[in-house]
Amino acid sequence: MIGGGEGAFIGAVHRMAARLDGRYQLVAGVFSSDAEKTRRSALALGVDAARAYPNVAAMLKAEAARPEASWETISGHCFLVWAGLTYN
């Protein structure tokens, strides 16, 4: 997830909407432009601190390198904005 961390109203709304189909699992994110807020948000949301990233480029690079990564796991609607960028 990009954004939607500590103090952000819309993040909670997006997470509630994602849960509606019962197939939602939040596993990584850049929840704020502030690294400490991102870390706190990750812990509050049950996300492993190792998968709370300081910026979008770092998240895309690390998540794409994970063994379970596939287009489906790294291509949520937020990521489509970054389709023209390269992270390698």
Secondary structure, 3 states (H helix, E strand, C coil): CECCCCCCHHHHHHHHHHHCCCCCCCCCEECCCCHHHHHHHHHHHCCCHHHECCCHHHHHHHHHHCCCCCHHHHCCCCHHHHCCCCCC
